[in-house]
Structures are given as C-alpha cells and as structure tokens.
Amino acid sequence: MHRTPRDMPPPLEMLCLKALWSLGEANVREVQTVVAQSRPLAYTTIMTVLERLVRKGRLGRRKAGRAFVYSLQASREAMRRAAIRELVDGFFDGSEADLVRFLSGSETAAVADAGVPDPPAPVPEATIDTVLL
C-alpha cells in the first residue's frame, strides 16, 4: 500500500521543530536541552530526528566546527497552514466552511440531524448532594 507524505510532522519531529522555533538555529545538544524540558530523549534520538527533517526538506544544516547547526527551512506559519489543510482535507472533505461551522458550534445541529444521540445532561450539584446524603 502506497503512503502519501503527511504535512503534519509526527510528535518527535514536532518537538524538535518547536525547539528550533524558539532557538532559531542550534546544534543537536542545544535542541536536546530544550526538548528535555518536556521529554528526556537521547542525543542520538534527537540527531536521528533532525537528520530525518533535513531529508524531508524541513531543516537545513551547515557544518560549524565538528558539529552541524540546524536551521528551519519553513516558517511556523507555513507549518500551521499545512497542518490545517491536512485537517480540513481529512475530517471536513476539504470544506473550510464545514470547519468554521464546527468551530463555531453550529455543527451540533448537523450532528443531531444525523441521528447521533445527544450527550446526557449534566446532573445539578444540588441533586448530587442530596443523593449522597
């Protein structure tokens, strides 16, 4: 089965991209330091992920002494646009209007029309207190 490339990077790639968005450009150790604040990963894992991002064209790299320095090839805004496009294409059949309706809450009427039952109404706190007594 042929797989098409995704615009939205997987979680480990996203962690490295976020680190580089905050740093501008950095070597593997600097990216690892930022990533370690949320998820401690080995130096070699970060190096592998950064190299994968270079092969995909999302990062550039240049030699600085004995290490490589990585820099972004696409802006955060471009990545956001690609992720939203993937979301719209996958869940809303390419319709931006359907996404806007969903985000504004108008989608609940369409769900009710589709025969999906409404979620149960929340039980008021007063009722819970008397039930527990």
N, C-alpha and C positions, 0 to 999 in steps of 0.2 A: 504494500500500500504506500503510495507516494504521499509524503507530508510536505505541506507548504510552509515556508518560514513564517514565524509569528513576528508581528511588530512589537508586541509586548514582551519584554525580556523576562526570563524566569527569575524566581526570587533571589538567588545568589548573585546573578548578574545585576539585578536592580540594586542590591546592597552596595555593590562596587560602584555603580553609576552614581548613586546618591552620595557616596563618599567623594567621588571626583567632582560632583556638582558643588560640594562645599569647599573642596581644596583647590579647584581649578586644574592643576596638574600635580601628579605625585608619582613616587615610586611604589613598589609593592609594599614595602614596610609601612609607609605612610597610609596607604589605603587600608592595610590590615589593622592599624591602630584605630582608625575611625570605625571600621566595620566591627571591631571587637567590643565596642560600646554596646552593641545590640546582640551580637552573635560571635563568640570567640571561634575563629577559624584558623587553621594552619597557614603559614606563609605560602606553602606550595599550593594550597587550595586557592588562595587569592591570586597567585601567579597564574594558575591554570585558567581561572575565570577571566582575568584581564587579557590573557592571550586569546581566549575564545572571542572576547569582544573586539579585539583587533582584527581577527579573521573575519568577523561579521561586518566590519567597517564602522563600528560604533565608536571605537577608540583609535587614536593614533599613538605612536610611540617613537621616542628618539633615544639614542644612547647618550648617557651622561656619566662619564667615568666607566665604572664596571656595571652599572645598573641601567635599566630602562626607565624612562619617565613617560608616563601615560597621560594623554590629554583627550578630551572629548571631541568627537567629530560632529556630533549633532547636539543641538541645544535641548534643554529640558522641555521647552515649549514644543519642539518638534516631536519629542518622545511622547508628550501628553497627547498631541493631536493623533499620533499613530495608535496609541492605546485606545482613545475614544473611538476612532474609526473602527478598530477591531471589535470593540464592544457593540457599537451600533450595527455593524455587519452581522455579528454572531447572534445577538439577542433581539434585535429590532428589525431584522431583514433589511438593513440599510436605510431605514427611515429615521432621520433625525427628529422629525415631528413626533414619532412614537416615543422616542427617548425623552423629549421635552414633556410630553403628556405624562409619562411615567414619573418623571422627577417632580412635576407639579402636583401629583396626587390624583390627577384625572384618570389614571389607569385603573383605580379601584372600581370605577363604574364599568369599565370594559371587562374586568375580572368577574364581576357579579353577573354580567350578561353571558359570560362563557359557562356559567353553571358551577363555578367554584364556590363552595360554601364560605360564608363569612367566618372570620375567626370568632371564638367565643368572646362575649362581652366581659370586661374585667369586673371582678366582684368588688363592690364598695368595701372600704375598710371597716365601716361600722358593722356590716354583716359578718365580717371575719371575726371581729372582737366578740360579738355575741355568740357566734358558733363555738369559739374556743372556750368560752366560759362555761 
